[in-house]
Amino acid sequence: MTWLREFLSEWIAAHLIGQSDDAVPRTLLGWTSVGLLAGLIAQVAYVIDACFTASVPTFLWFSILANVVAFVVVRRALRWRYPV
């Protein structure tokens, strides 16, 4: 089993760590992406909670849609700025 562990660690180091974009969130565009993702997670969690107690406001559905569109645009800008 140690050969499998060594093989997997070498494969991960060669294929995943070398292509990591860990420096991207340190830029303003990267922090914007992280913030949009955190906001999207919070909005979806609120929708899940609100669906059980009352109806969800229409404004919230449109804000989730706008957040998803903004997140996709920022991620595309990150891919363009920092190609992998």
Rosetta blueprint (number, residue, H / E / L):
1 M L
2 T H
3 W H
4 L H
5 R H
6 E H
7 F H
8 L H
9 S H
10 E H
11 W H
12 I H
13 A H
14 A H
15 H H
16 L H
17 I H
18 G L
19 Q L
20 S L
21 D L
22 D L
23 A L
24 V H
25 P H
26 R H
27 T L
28 L H
29 L H
30 G H
31 W H
32 T H
33 S H
34 V H
35 G H
36 L H
37 L H
38 A H
39 G H
40 L H
41 I H
42 A H
43 Q H
44 V H
45 A H
46 Y H
47 V H
48 I H
49 D H
50 A H
51 C H
52 F H
53 T H
54 A L
55 S L
56 V L
57 P L
58 T H
59 F H
60 L H
61 W H
62 F H
63 S H
64 I H
65 L H
66 A H
67 N H
68 V H
69 V H
70 A H
71 F H
72 V H
73 V H
74 V H
75 R H
76 R H
77 A H
78 L H
79 R H
80 W H
81 R H
82 Y L
83 P L
84 V L
